[in-house]
Amino acid sequence: MQAQARFEGTDSYVATDDLKLAVNAALTLARPLLIKGEPGTGKTMLAEEVAAALNMPLLQWHVKSTTKAQQGLYEYDAVSRLRDSQLGDERVRDIHNYIVKGVLWQAFTSPEPVVLLIDEIDKADIEFPNDLLRELDRMEFYVYETREMVVAKHRPLVIITSNNEKELPDAFLRRCFFHYIKFPDRETMADIVKVHFPRLKQDLLAAALQSFYEVRDVPGIKKKPSTSEFLDWLKLLMAEDIPAEALHSKDAKTVVPPLHGALLKNEQDVHLFERLVYMSRTNR
């Protein structure tokens, strides 16, 4: 990987200074970058933008609850080989025909450095990150079926995301450079909005920001709306031509923001917000 490669953000992704510093630290240290933060704060998109900014191919591994670490290396398709042997297929003579290369294998053997995204690693069981320790550390693994060692031609920039659904092992954490994406403040959020909706009227943006952060600040809310949900809400407000005045109406009947289904995702939060707004109005 070229030493001069540095991430300075892109026109389509607002990266804070500390986030850019974290990406470049991972590049310098040649360590995986572990990114945590609330869902919807752009963790997955970061990998896409880093790859675009550094002009590197992007390989993605989206982890599920059933995902095993071995799948990232390779899988041996014994069932297909058995079927082909019963059919007399000549392919069975070469076991390589039944080795399915995983995303790590592809990253290791790529002719050029790549960005490798391991997305939502905390969805898998607790042994998943431990099972990848050696491979991510030494950048090599052994294929027992073919008796070959796969060694990385170039060390990929590994970006790992987590929604903090479960704790990750200490041994795994020690091998990563860690960064937590803080939820954007109003100024940063306004910059993010400008990237997506450059023609948004300033009065609507100001009113939407005020209403959005009021919803997030409601005590006891179960599911705080995210950045992506805020952008969805703005898109709806623009599509329905909702005026800025509708977002801060003093009418007692307007208890939640219009089109609030883009922000509040369960009935408990809607009822909680309704009660708190009603109480604030009756106490005036």
C-alpha positions as CSV (number, residue, x, y, z in Angstrom):
1,M,0.0,0.0,0.0
2,Q,1.4,3.4,-1.0
3,A,2.7,5.3,2.0
4,Q,1.3,8.6,0.7
5,A,-2.3,7.3,0.5
6,R,-4.4,9.4,2.9
7,F,-8.1,9.8,3.4
8,E,-9.3,13.4,3.3
9,G,-13.0,12.8,2.9
10,T,-15.1,13.0,-0.3
11,D,-17.7,15.4,-1.8
12,S,-20.4,12.9,-1.0
13,Y,-19.4,12.0,2.6
14,V,-18.9,14.4,5.5
15,A,-16.1,13.0,7.5
16,T,-15.1,14.8,10.8
17,D,-11.4,15.5,11.4
18,D,-11.2,12.8,14.1
19,L,-12.7,10.2,11.7
20,K,-10.2,11.1,8.9
21,L,-7.5,10.8,11.5
22,A,-8.7,7.3,12.5
23,V,-8.7,6.1,8.9
24,N,-5.2,7.4,8.3
25,A,-4.0,5.9,11.6
26,A,-5.2,2.5,10.5
27,L,-3.5,3.0,7.2
28,T,-0.2,3.9,8.9
29,L,-0.4,1.1,11.4
30,A,-1.6,-1.5,8.9
31,R,-4.2,-2.5,11.4
32,P,-8.0,-3.2,11.0
33,L,-10.1,-0.1,11.7
34,L,-12.9,-1.0,14.1
35,I,-15.8,1.5,13.7
36,K,-18.6,1.7,16.3
37,G,-21.6,4.0,16.5
38,E,-25.3,4.2,16.4
39,P,-27.0,2.5,13.5
40,G,-27.5,4.9,10.6
41,T,-24.4,7.0,11.3
42,G,-22.6,6.1,8.1
43,K,-20.3,3.3,9.2
44,T,-20.9,1.1,6.2
45,M,-20.8,4.1,3.8
46,L,-17.4,5.0,5.3
47,A,-15.8,2.0,3.7
48,E,-17.4,2.8,0.3
49,E,-16.1,6.4,0.5
50,V,-12.6,5.4,1.6
51,A,-12.3,3.0,-1.3
52,A,-13.5,5.7,-3.7
53,A,-11.2,8.4,-2.2
54,L,-8.1,6.1,-2.3
55,N,-9.0,4.6,-5.7
56,M,-9.0,1.1,-4.3
57,P,-11.4,-1.8,-5.0
58,L,-14.0,-2.5,-2.3
59,L,-14.8,-6.0,-1.1
60,Q,-17.7,-6.4,1.3
61,W,-18.6,-9.1,3.8
62,H,-22.0,-8.5,5.4
63,V,-22.1,-10.6,8.6
64,K,-25.3,-12.4,9.7
65,S,-26.1,-14.3,12.9
66,T,-25.3,-17.6,11.1
67,T,-22.1,-16.4,9.5
68,K,-19.0,-18.4,10.3
69,A,-15.4,-17.2,10.0
70,Q,-14.5,-20.0,7.7
71,Q,-16.8,-18.7,5.1
72,G,-14.6,-15.6,4.7
73,L,-11.7,-17.8,3.9
74,Y,-13.1,-20.5,1.7
75,E,-15.7,-23.3,1.7
76,Y,-15.3,-26.8,0.4
77,D,-18.3,-27.9,-1.6
78,A,-18.3,-31.6,-0.8
79,V,-21.9,-32.1,-1.9
80,S,-21.2,-30.9,-5.4
81,R,-18.2,-33.1,-5.6
82,L,-20.1,-36.2,-4.5
83,R,-22.8,-35.5,-7.0
84,D,-20.3,-35.0,-9.9
85,S,-18.6,-38.2,-8.9
86,Q,-21.8,-40.1,-9.2
87,L,-22.4,-38.6,-12.6
88,G,-18.9,-39.5,-13.8
89,D,-17.9,-35.8,-14.2
90,E,-14.1,-35.4,-14.9
91,R,-14.1,-32.3,-12.7
92,V,-13.9,-34.5,-9.6
93,R,-10.2,-35.2,-10.3
94,D,-9.3,-31.7,-9.3
95,I,-10.4,-30.7,-5.8
96,H,-9.7,-27.1,-6.7
97,N,-13.0,-27.1,-8.6
98,Y,-14.9,-27.4,-5.4
99,I,-13.1,-24.8,-3.3
100,V,-15.3,-21.6,-3.1
101,K,-13.1,-18.6,-2.3
102,G,-14.3,-16.3,0.4
103,V,-13.9,-12.6,0.6
104,L,-10.7,-12.7,2.6
105,W,-9.1,-15.0,0.0
106,Q,-10.2,-12.6,-2.7
107,A,-8.7,-9.7,-0.8
108,F,-5.4,-11.5,-0.1
109,T,-4.9,-12.5,-3.7
110,S,-6.0,-9.3,-5.3
111,P,-3.3,-7.9,-7.7
112,E,-3.8,-4.5,-6.0
113,P,-4.6,-3.3,-2.4
114,V,-8.3,-3.4,-1.6
115,V,-10.5,-2.0,1.1
116,L,-12.2,-4.9,2.9
117,L,-15.4,-4.2,4.8
118,I,-16.5,-6.7,7.5
119,D,-19.9,-5.2,8.2
120,E,-21.7,-5.7,11.6
121,I,-19.3,-8.2,13.1
122,D,-21.2,-8.1,16.3
123,K,-24.1,-10.0,14.7
124,A,-22.2,-13.2,14.6
125,D,-21.4,-15.4,17.7
126,I,-18.7,-14.5,20.1
127,E,-16.2,-16.9,18.5
128,F,-16.4,-15.3,15.1
129,P,-13.9,-12.4,15.7
130,N,-11.5,-14.8,17.6
131,D,-11.6,-17.2,14.7
132,L,-10.2,-14.4,12.4
133,L,-7.4,-13.3,14.7
134,R,-4.6,-15.1,13.1
135,E,-5.7,-14.5,9.5
136,L,-6.1,-10.7,10.0
137,D,-2.9,-10.5,12.0
138,R,-0.6,-12.6,9.8
139,M,-2.4,-12.0,6.5
140,E,-2.3,-15.7,5.6
141,F,-4.2,-19.0,6.0
142,Y,-3.9,-22.6,5.2
143,V,-6.2,-24.6,2.8
144,Y,-6.2,-28.1,4.2
145,E,-8.0,-29.7,1.2
146,T,-5.5,-28.4,-1.3
147,R,-2.5,-28.2,1.1
148,E,-1.6,-24.7,0.1
149,M,-0.9,-21.5,2.0
150,V,-2.7,-18.4,0.8
151,V,-0.6,-15.4,1.6
152,A,-1.7,-11.8,1.0
153,K,0.0,-10.1,-1.9
154,H,-0.9,-6.7,-0.4
155,R,-2.3,-6.0,3.1
156,P,-5.9,-4.8,2.6
157,L,-7.3,-1.9,4.6
158,V,-9.8,-3.7,6.8
159,I,-12.7,-1.7,8.0
160,I,-14.9,-3.5,10.6
161,T,-18.2,-2.1,11.8
162,S,-20.1,-2.9,14.9
163,N,-23.5,-1.7,16.3
164,N,-22.4,-2.7,19.9
165,E,-25.0,-5.5,20.0
166,K,-22.4,-7.5,22.0
167,E,-18.9,-7.1,23.4
168,L,-16.0,-8.1,21.2
169,P,-13.1,-10.2,22.7
170,D,-10.2,-8.3,24.1
171,A,-7.7,-10.2,22.0
172,F,-9.5,-9.0,18.9
173,L,-9.8,-5.4,20.1
174,R,-6.0,-5.2,20.8
175,R,-5.3,-5.8,17.1
176,C,-7.6,-3.0,15.9
177,F,-7.5,0.7,15.8
178,F,-10.8,1.8,17.3
179,H,-13.0,4.8,16.5
180,Y,-16.5,5.6,17.7
181,I,-18.5,7.8,15.4
182,K,-20.3,10.3,17.6
183,F,-23.7,11.3,16.6
184,P,-23.4,14.4,14.5
185,D,-24.0,17.8,16.2
186,R,-26.4,20.3,14.5
187,E,-23.6,21.9,12.5
188,T,-22.2,18.6,11.2
189,M,-25.8,17.4,10.5
190,A,-26.4,20.6,8.5
191,D,-23.3,19.9,6.4
192,I,-24.5,16.3,5.8
193,V,-27.9,17.6,4.7
194,K,-26.3,20.0,2.2
195,V,-24.4,17.1,0.5
196,H,-27.7,15.3,0.0
197,F,-30.1,18.2,-0.5
198,P,-28.1,21.2,-1.7
199,R,-31.3,23.1,-2.6
200,L,-33.1,22.6,0.6
201,K,-34.6,25.9,1.9
202,Q,-32.8,27.2,5.0
203,D,-36.0,27.8,7.0
204,L,-37.1,24.2,6.5
205,L,-33.7,22.9,7.4
206,A,-33.6,25.0,10.6
207,A,-37.1,23.9,11.6
208,A,-36.3,20.2,10.7
209,L,-33.1,20.2,12.7
210,Q,-34.9,21.7,15.7
211,S,-37.7,19.2,15.6
212,F,-35.3,16.2,14.9
213,Y,-33.1,16.9,17.9
214,E,-36.1,17.5,20.1
215,V,-37.3,14.0,19.2
216,R,-33.8,12.6,20.0
217,D,-33.7,14.4,23.3
218,V,-37.0,12.9,24.6
219,P,-36.2,11.2,27.9
220,G,-36.9,7.4,27.8
221,I,-37.2,7.1,24.0
222,K,-36.5,3.6,23.0
223,K,-35.2,4.0,19.4
224,K,-33.6,7.4,18.7
225,P,-33.9,8.4,15.0
226,S,-30.6,8.2,13.1
227,T,-28.9,10.3,10.5
228,S,-30.3,8.1,7.7
229,E,-33.8,8.4,9.1
230,F,-33.5,12.2,9.3
231,L,-32.5,12.3,5.6
232,D,-35.4,10.1,4.7
233,W,-37.7,12.4,6.7
234,L,-36.3,15.5,4.9
235,K,-36.9,13.8,1.5
236,L,-40.5,13.2,2.5
237,L,-41.0,16.8,3.7
238,M,-39.7,18.1,0.4
239,A,-41.8,15.6,-1.6
240,E,-45.0,16.6,0.2
241,D,-44.0,20.3,0.2
242,I,-44.4,20.6,4.0
243,P,-43.8,24.2,5.1
244,A,-41.3,25.0,7.8
245,E,-44.2,26.4,9.9
246,A,-45.7,22.9,10.2
247,L,-42.7,21.7,12.1
248,H,-43.0,24.2,15.0
249,S,-46.7,24.9,15.1
250,K,-48.2,26.0,18.4
251,D,-51.4,24.3,17.6
252,A,-52.0,21.9,20.5
253,K,-53.3,19.2,18.1
254,T,-49.9,19.0,16.4
255,V,-48.2,16.8,18.9
256,V,-45.7,15.0,16.7
257,P,-43.8,16.1,13.6
258,P,-45.6,15.5,10.3
259,L,-44.6,12.2,8.6
260,H,-43.1,11.1,11.9
261,G,-43.2,7.5,10.8
262,A,-39.8,8.2,9.2
263,L,-38.4,9.1,12.6
264,L,-40.3,7.2,15.3
265,K,-40.4,3.4,14.6
266,N,-42.5,2.0,17.4
267,E,-45.8,2.9,19.1
268,Q,-44.2,3.2,22.5
269,D,-42.0,6.1,21.3
270,V,-44.9,7.8,19.5
271,H,-47.1,7.6,22.7
272,L,-44.2,8.8,24.8
273,F,-43.6,11.8,22.6
274,E,-47.3,12.6,22.5
275,R,-47.5,12.6,26.3
276,L,-44.5,14.8,26.8
277,V,-45.5,17.3,24.2
278,Y,-49.0,17.4,25.6
279,M,-47.6,18.0,29.1
280,S,-45.4,20.7,27.9
281,R,-48.3,22.5,26.3
282,T,-50.6,22.2,29.2
283,N,-48.0,23.6,31.6
284,R,-47.6,26.8,29.6
